[in-house]
Amino acid sequence: MPETLRALRDLCALHATPGDEGAVFDFLTRRWRAQGLDVRRLGAYAVLAEPGARKKSDTLLLMAHADSPGFAVSAVRSPTELEVIALGGVAPQGGESLMLKTGGRPRPATLQPPDENWTRSQPLLARLSGPYAGARKGDRLCWAPFWEEADGLVTSPFLDDRAACALVALWHERFAALLPEFNVLVAATAMEEVNGFGADVLARAVRADAVLALDVTYENAAQGVALGQGPVITLSDASCLLAPALRDRLLACGVPLQTEVYNYSGTDARAFPRQGVATPVVPLLLPTRGNHAPRETLAAADLAAWPAAVAAVARALLSPIPNDAP
């Protein structure tokens, strides 16, 4: 199994819902320190790493987010029934397998079908597989971990955004030679799925010459975005708007890239302008199927193509613009 897939599999076994990302932060911290990187925690909001010695060169920040949508207990009805609220965008059908995070072993649970008029602000019912007297308000649940590889596809919960976490975990170990001329910082943020607070804190703490927001996006036949066709640049969504001139520059970087245009949804890219930071930010994403569901799917080929795409887009973004460029 390729190392990036192995790291992704390990990350997808971890429980990290918004505001409770410690397991992923700890995983990244161990991997980065083993590579000799200097690691810094920004409270509960972000973790970042960089080589000890900086070059006299531009600095690139590669940013992932550590959380995935999940649930928080809002009321304990009985030793087997919990009311839970959604943390992040989910569209439950009922019958999904969950795991309740506890101080000991995780407790299996099943999400019950919501009312037909259910909205995300309303509670849902989760039934535990057996009595458990230790559940408390605020405890977290996530989709039950699952991993499958078949026909070049990987299926698991939490690919949003453990895929990018796997990439930043390995960047200096496996892919640093792709960008030898730049300082590369790697980071992971908290709470992207609910409020973006982690990226706001990171944006205030780090000064970079360019930022790539690494995340996943939707397979979209209408826009020609498909699994297996390479990473995706977001030209427009609720967090960024790239000018056509920048679009053309990035798409001429020399690697196959897909594009998408939305006026909703978004990534941590919004944090930098929101904090008054003028650094250019480009979302470079992987297409997935079943986003925020118990079974998300991506193409292993896209994951393998991501590092070269990161390097090519970063070089296009940081290279001097010719005087006659538009």
N, C-alpha and C positions, 0 to 999 in steps of 0.2 A: 504494500500500500504506500503511495507517495506520502512524504512527510506532511504536506499541507492537508491532505485528507485525514491523516492520522490525528493531527492537531484539531481539525474540525470535529472529528468523531468524539474526541475527548471533551471538547468544549460543549458539544451538544448534549453531553450527559450531565452537565452542571445546571443547577437551579439558580437563575438570576433574573428576577422580575424587577420592574422599575422601583428604584430606591433600595434594592437589596441585591446589589451586584457584586458583593464581596467575593463569591466563589470564582467568578471570572477574573476580577482584579487580581486575586491571589495567584491564579494560574498564569496570568501574563507576567506578574512580578517575578515568579520563579523562573519562567522561560527567559525573560530579559536579563535577570541577574546572572543566569548561567551563561549568557553570551557576553558578560562583562560590561553591560550597559549600566549607566547611572539611572536609577529609577526614582521617581518622585510621585507621591500621592498628594492630590489636592482634596484633602478631606475625603468625604464620601462621594465626591462629584466626578473625579477623573483620576486616571493614573497615566503617567507618560514616562518615556525612556529615551535616552540619547547616548551616543558615545561620549566618553570622558573628554576627548580632545576634539575641538571644533576646527573646521577648515575655514580659511578666509574665502568664503563662498556664500552663495545663497542657501537659505534654509527652507526645507520642505517639511510640512507636517502631514503625516498620514494618520487619519482619524477614523476610528470605528466606534460603535456604541456597544456596551456590554449587556444591556437589558433586552429582554423579549417580553411581549405582552403576557400577562398572567392574571391572577386574581388575589384579592385580599379578603380575609374573613371579616364580615361586618356584623355577624351575630351567630352565636352558638345556640342552635335550637335544641339539640340533644347530643348524646355521645356519638350519634351516627349521622346527624344532619347539620350542615353549616350553610348559612346565608353568605354569599360571596359577591363582591363587586368586581367588575372588569377593570384591569389596569392596562390601558392601551387598547388599540382597535382590534376587537375580535367580533366574529359573527357566529355565535354558538348555535348549533342545531339541537343539541342534547345528545347524551350518550357518549360524549368525549371522555377519555380517560385522563384523570388528573393525578397529581401527587401533592399531598400536603407536606410542606417542609416542617420538620419537627427537630427537636434537639437530638433525637435518636434516629431511628430508621424512618425514611419517608413513608407516609401512609397513603395507600391507593384510595382514590375516590372517583365517582362518576358524576359528570355534570348533567343535571336534569334539563329536559326541554324547556325553553323559555316560553312565556306567554307570547301570543302572536303580535302583541303591541309593545313588546319589550324594547326598551332603549338602554343604552350603555350605562346611564346613571342609576338604573334600577338593579336591585340585587337578584342573583340567581341562586338556585339550590344545588348544593353538592352533597352527595351521599357517600359517606365513608364505607369501605368494604367490611369494616368491623368496628365495634365500639372503641372510642378513644376519648378519654376524659381530659386530655391535656390541651385540647384546642382552645385558642384565645383569639379575641378580636385583634385584627392586624396581622395574624399569621398569613403566610403566603402559600398559594398553590400555583402550579404550572402544568402544562401538558405533560403527560407521562413520556419519559425519554424513549426514543425509538430510533433505530438506524438501519438503513437498507441501501445496498448498492446493486443496481441491475441495469444492463444495457446502457452504460455510460452515464446513468443518472444516480444522484444521491437523494434519498428521502429521509427527512428527520424533522422534528420540531426545532425551532430556534435558529434555523439558517439565517434568519433576520435577527441578530446581525452577527452570529458566531462565525459566519463565513469571513467577514472582514476581520474579526478578532484573530482568526487563524492566520490571516495574511500578515497582520502587524506583529503577531507573536513571533513569526519566523523571518521577518524582513531582514534584519541584520545578520542572521545566521545563514540564510539561503539566497537572498536576492539583493544584498547591498551592492554587489558588483555591477548591477544594472544601472546604478546612478552614482558612480564613483566621484563625480565632480561636485556633489551637493552634500550639505549637512542634512540628514534625514532624522526627524523626530517621529516617534510612533506613540500613539495615545489611544485610550479607550475612555468613553464617557458614560455617565449614569443618566437614567431618566429620559432618554431620547423619545421613548414611546408615549410619554405623558406630558412633559412640559419643557424638555430641552435644557434644564438647569445645569446639567453636567457640562454641556458644550459651552454654555455662557461662562462658566467658571474657567474652563480651559482657554477660551478666547481671551479673557482678561489676563491670564497667567503666562501665555506663550506668545512670543513675537516671531512670526515666520514670514517668509517672502511669498509663499504660496501654500495653499491647503487643499488637499484632496479628501473629500468626505467619502469614505468607503462604506457602502451599504448595499442593500439589495432592492430590486424593484419588481414590477409586475411583468410577467409575460403578457404581451398585448398584440394580438394578430392585426388589429386595425392599424396600429402604428408600425407593424413589421418588426416588433421586438419578440424574439424567439429564443428558447433555450438552445445552447450549442452554437450560437452565432457571435459570441464574444461579449465583452463588457459593454455597458451602456453609459453614455454621457447624458445627463439631464440638462436639456436646453432651457426648460422652464418648468417651474412648479411653485408651490407656496413658499419655498425657501430660497430660490435663486432664479435669476433671469440672465442668461448669457447673450451678449450682443452677437449678431450674425457674424461680425468680423472675427470675434473670438471663436465662435463655432467653426468657422472655416479654417482657422489656424490650428485648432485642436484636431479636427478631422483629417488634416494633412500630416499628422504626426507619424504615419507610416505603419500603423497596426490597424487591423479591422475593429471598428467600433460601431455600435448601434446607437441610436438617439431616441429620445422621448420628449414629449411636450405635454405638460399638464398645467392646470391652474389651481390644483389642490394637492393635498398630501405634501410631503417634504422630508428633509433630512436635517442633520445637525449643521448643515451649511449655513442656515439662517443665523447662527449664533454670532458669527464674526461681524457682519454689518450691524446686527442688533446691539452689539457691544461697542459700536463706533470704530471697529477695526477695519482699515481699508484694504487689508490683504485679499487678493483674489482667491475665491473658493470655487472649486469645481466638484460636483458630485460624480463619482465614477463607480458605477454600480454593477452588480450581477443580476441577470434576469432569473426570477424564480416563479414557480407555480404553487398556488395555494398559500400565498403570503398570510402570516399570522394564524394559520390553521395548525391542527395537530400534526399534519403531514405536509411539510413544505418540500419542494423538489427543485434542485438545480442540476445543471450539466457539469460533470467533472471537467470537461474540456474548457468551459468558461472559467472555472476556478484556476486551472492550469495556465490559462492565457492572461489572467489578471496581472501578475507581476510585470510582464513586459508592457502591458497597457499602461500601468501606473508609471513606469519609467518613461515611456514615450510621451504621455500626456504631460507629465511633470516637466520634461525637457522642453516641450513646445511652450508651456506656460512660463517657464523661467528664462528661456533664451531671449536675447535682445531682439526687439522688433526692428526690422530694416526701416530706414528713413522714409522709403517710398511705400511702406505698407499702409493700407487703409486704416 
